[in-house]
């Protein structure tokens, strides 16, 4: 239904604040406020459930996925030592 409504200044301010906080448009915010004020329950948006799909890591035998951080640390140490080994003087 389309209609013209004249809002008081304080009601307009409250409505604009609600629009800003909910990041919804004028129509949605006004309808939600009217539903709350008149005692009706607002419709709940349908949300798809969040699903995580597991993927195989494809690790070689003998690698423990719970110890990958220590493997990364060992590789970092090896790289550091390789860069900073004593070099012969020219």
C-alpha positions in Angstrom: 0.0 0.0 0.0 1.3 3.4 -0.9 0.5 6.4 1.3 1.9 9.7 2.3 3.0 10.2 6.0 4.1 13.3 7.7 6.6 12.6 10.4 7.4 14.8 13.4 11.0 16.0 13.5 11.9 13.7 16.5 10.4 10.7 14.8 12.3 11.4 11.6 15.5 11.7 13.5 14.8 8.3 15.3 14.0 6.7 12.0 17.1 8.0 10.3 19.2 6.7 13.2 17.6 3.3 13.0 18.2 3.3 9.2 21.9 4.1 9.8 22.3 1.5 12.6 20.5 -1.3 10.7 22.0 -0.3 7.3 18.5 -0.9 5.8 16.4 1.3 3.6 13.6 3.7 4.6 10.8 1.3 3.8 12.3 -1.7 5.6 13.1 0.4 8.7 9.7 2.1 8.8 7.9 -1.2 8.4 10.0 -2.9 11.1 9.3 0.0 13.5 5.6 -0.1 12.9 5.5 -3.8 13.4 7.3 -3.5 16.7 5.1 -0.6 17.8 1.9 -2.4 16.8 2.9 -5.7 18.4 3.5 -7.7 15.3 6.6 -9.9 15.0 9.0 -8.9 12.3 9.6 -11.5 9.6 12.8 -13.5 10.1 15.1 -13.5 7.1 16.0 -17.0 5.9 19.7 -17.6 6.0 21.5 -20.4 4.5 23.5 -22.4 7.0 27.3 -21.9 6.9 29.0 -25.0 5.7 32.7 -25.9 5.7 33.7 -28.4 3.1 36.8 -30.3 4.1 39.5 -30.9 1.5 42.2 -33.5 1.8 45.6 -32.0 2.4 47.5 -34.4 0.3 50.4 -34.6 2.7 53.2 -37.1 2.3 53.4 -40.0 4.7 55.2 -39.1 7.9 54.1 -35.5 8.0 51.9 -34.7 11.0 49.5 -31.9 10.2 49.4 -30.8 13.8 53.2 -30.1 13.7 53.3 -28.0 10.5 54.3 -24.9 12.5 57.4 -26.6 13.7 58.2 -27.7 10.2 57.9 -24.1 9.0 60.2 -23.0 11.9 62.8 -25.6 10.9 62.7 -24.4 7.3 63.1 -20.8 8.4 66.1 -21.6 10.6 67.7 -23.5 7.7 67.2 -20.6 5.4 68.6 -18.1 7.9 71.7 -20.2 8.5 72.2 -20.7 4.8 72.2 -16.9 4.3 74.4 -16.1 7.3 77.1 -18.7 7.2 80.6 -17.4 7.6 81.9 -16.4 4.1 85.5 -16.6 3.3 87.3 -13.2 3.3 88.2 -11.9 -0.2 
